[in-house]
Amino acid sequence: MEVVRTLLCIGAVSALSLVAHSDKAVKALARQTLTLTTAKGAAILPLYLSLHGSPVDFGRAQPEVTRALIVFHGKLRNADTYNESGIDAIRRAGEAGQGTLLITPQFLEQVDTDTWRLPPNVLRWAPERWMAGENAINAPLSSFDAIDGILAHLADRRLFPNLKTVVLAGHSAGGQLLQRYTVAGRGGDILVKAGVHVRYVIANPSSYLYFSPERPVLGPRGEFTFEVPAKTCSGDYNRWKYGVLDPPPYAAEADFSALETRYVHREVVYLLGTQDTDPNHPALDKSCSGELEGPYRFFRGKAYFRYIQIRHPELAAESAAQQLWAVPGVDHDGDRMLNSPCGLAALFDTGACTTRILDPKP
């Protein structure tokens, strides 16, 4: 299968500002664009770009930038809301936030591009397919390709000569997207080779990608154990995005054993709100495959981290590359998660998170 290689061109600030006509579509569109060009054609990804709270030209050298923060929106595709949370986090970080370039991409769906009457080359996805790294419906580009493109651009030392750290952070559906990208994505490797430190902050996703057929159950002493479930959801529970079978084109030829080894060595912070415990939350994945991961997000996140620890005991060490941090008193609220003391520590290295969980229990 052909590997799609993403090159970059920078779109001018776009006039994506027609009046929306449907409550089902996004309420606001990102005003800048990144053009992703492949051998099969080009397509446009809307995004927000700012430095010190002001829009910046992604195509010009930015020697002031020492850190890039990439924030991924949730299921509602409300990049404007998440962009404001990112701006607030940079402000709250004080000196640690200085020199931070904020990038908030927007993964649109067909209803958005129809409602806003956008050009045919603006990327759009079938409902919720962007969060699983699937291809857009109007181009042979996936949401993973789009992230690769952003990271490849940041790796250009002519444009970002002083970039030291890149943090990718996703909440809810954005956390689902980022967790799968952290497994399969290739863009971070380019940055690491360029001498840039890369961290992935995965906050309150509904589900995680498992590398084997086992799923969490409660053990006899109230601990997490993992067994192949009797209920297999018509065989779908171990298919992508919950398992490694039938991955999207981006990862179609991947060796998932090798990807798992790479994944556990990547620097990951799982950020979980301790009050994200509603089993009937309207945005919770209630599918058969989702339910096999646990009753609510706080449980699912702790169970997944324990699963990874069991498969890779080195992750139980104090110095492990992957860590689980709890955010006390916060439910499914992206703004409060990112702007909590632990959120700011994960995004900007502002001190340590005092509520780290080394040995997760149900």
RAGI-V561834 format. One record per backbone hydrogen bond with DSSP energy under -0.5 kcal/mol. NH is the residue of the N-H (numbers start at 1). CO is the residue of the C=O. If there is no record, write none. Layout:
nh=(NH & NH)
co=(CO & CO)
//
This chain:
nh=(4 & 5 & 6 & 7 & 7 & 9 & 11 & 11 & 14 & 16 & 17 & 25 & 32 & 34 & 35 & 36 & 36 & 37 & 37 & 38 & 41 & 43 & 44 & 45 & 46 & 47 & 48 & 50 & 51 & 52 & 54 & 56 & 58 & 60 & 62 & 65 & 66 & 67 & 68 & 69 & 70 & 70 & 71 & 71 & 72 & 73 & 77 & 79 & 81 & 82 & 83 & 84 & 85 & 86 & 87 & 88 & 89 & 90 & 91 & 92 & 93 & 94 & 96 & 97 & 98 & 100 & 101 & 101 & 102 & 102 & 103 & 103 & 104 & 106 & 108 & 110 & 112 & 113 & 114 & 115 & 116 & 117 & 118 & 122 & 123 & 123 & 125 & 129 & 130 & 132 & 133 & 134 & 136 & 137 & 138 & 141 & 143 & 146 & 147 & 148 & 149 & 150 & 151 & 152 & 153 & 154 & 155 & 156 & 157 & 159 & 160 & 163 & 164 & 165 & 166 & 167 & 168 & 169 & 169 & 170 & 171 & 172 & 174 & 176 & 177 & 178 & 179 & 180 & 181 & 182 & 183 & 184 & 185 & 189 & 190 & 190 & 191 & 192 & 193 & 194 & 195 & 196 & 197 & 199 & 200 & 201 & 202 & 202 & 203 & 203 & 204 & 204 & 210 & 210 & 215 & 217 & 219 & 222 & 225 & 227 & 229 & 229 & 232 & 235 & 236 & 237 & 239 & 240 & 242 & 243 & 245 & 247 & 251 & 252 & 254 & 256 & 259 & 260 & 261 & 262 & 263 & 264 & 265 & 265 & 266 & 266 & 268 & 268 & 269 & 270 & 270 & 271 & 271 & 272 & 272 & 274 & 275 & 276 & 276 & 277 & 279 & 281 & 284 & 286 & 291 & 292 & 293 & 294 & 298 & 300 & 301 & 302 & 303 & 304 & 305 & 306 & 307 & 308 & 309 & 310 & 311 & 312 & 315 & 316 & 317 & 320 & 323 & 324 & 325 & 325 & 326 & 327 & 328 & 330 & 333 & 337 & 338 & 339 & 340 & 344 & 345 & 346 & 347 & 348 & 349 & 350 & 351 & 354 & 356 & 357 & 358 & 362)
co=(2 & 3 & 4 & 5 & 37 & 35 & 9 & 33 & 31 & 14 & 15 & 22 & 47 & 45 & 9 & 34 & 43 & 7 & 35 & 41 & 38 & 36 & 121 & 34 & 44 & 32 & 104 & 102 & 54 & 100 & 51 & 49 & 56 & 57 & 159 & 62 & 99 & 99 & 165 & 101 & 68 & 167 & 69 & 103 & 169 & 105 & 74 & 77 & 78 & 78 & 79 & 80 & 81 & 82 & 83 & 84 & 85 & 86 & 87 & 88 & 89 & 91 & 93 & 94 & 95 & 97 & 67 & 99 & 50 & 100 & 69 & 101 & 48 & 46 & 106 & 125 & 109 & 109 & 110 & 111 & 112 & 114 & 113 & 119 & 44 & 121 & 108 & 126 & 126 & 129 & 130 & 129 & 141 & 124 & 124 & 139 & 134 & 142 & 143 & 144 & 145 & 146 & 147 & 148 & 149 & 150 & 151 & 153 & 155 & 156 & 156 & 160 & 66 & 66 & 197 & 68 & 199 & 70 & 167 & 201 & 72 & 203 & 171 & 172 & 173 & 174 & 175 & 176 & 177 & 178 & 179 & 180 & 181 & 186 & 186 & 187 & 187 & 188 & 189 & 190 & 192 & 191 & 164 & 166 & 267 & 168 & 200 & 269 & 170 & 201 & 202 & 271 & 208 & 242 & 227 & 225 & 223 & 219 & 217 & 215 & 213 & 227 & 230 & 232 & 233 & 232 & 236 & 245 & 239 & 239 & 238 & 244 & 248 & 249 & 251 & 254 & 255 & 256 & 257 & 258 & 259 & 260 & 261 & 262 & 262 & 263 & 266 & 321 & 200 & 268 & 323 & 202 & 269 & 270 & 325 & 327 & 330 & 273 & 330 & 275 & 277 & 278 & 281 & 284 & 287 & 288 & 290 & 291 & 276 & 296 & 297 & 298 & 299 & 300 & 301 & 302 & 303 & 304 & 305 & 306 & 307 & 308 & 312 & 313 & 314 & 317 & 268 & 357 & 270 & 323 & 355 & 272 & 326 & 327 & 331 & 333 & 334 & 335 & 337 & 340 & 341 & 342 & 343 & 344 & 345 & 344 & 349 & 352 & 353 & 324 & 356 & 222)
//
